[in-house]
């Protein structure tokens, strides 16, 4: 749940119950099975250093997305500069969650960038040549993520093993980009 949310909801109870059934992280060879529903539970653990918010939520159980959890994720991954919220593509959430499991860590991702409004993307493009004009961040299809306990190369390899979208390695900025677009990779 996003920090500041009080009360025990049905989803929270289901999440607490389901969390007890989470077993060891799958190996790289099981990445495809994870995305195709072979697991019982999918979970997102992240924090945002810009807003100070944390999220630790189970968003998928036994083949069903949990609407309330997706709403929390959308709010968490909003454009923090202007508070605009957009639905984050569930494929992007799934790729990030599967890669996180492959990394065998309980440390939450640090969200660098989720959804970006057109205004924010234009501002960032004016500052950097590395920001795409038609970035998948604009459509809620991309995340930029960091882990203190794992290198950019480790994160890149885990996300690439999913083979379900784009993966960019930004070593000098210490983050990995994941999106649900065509399978491709870039960066050094």
PyMOL commands that set and color helices and strands:
alter all, ss='L'
color gray80, all
select helices_A, chain A and resi 10-19+28-35+67-76+90-102+118-127+136-139+152-162+171-173
alter helices_A, ss='H'
color red, helices_A
select strands_A, chain A and resi 41-48+53-61+64-65+109-113+142-146+166-170+175-179+184-187
alter strands_A, ss='S'
color yellow, strands_A
deselect
rebuild
show_as cartoon
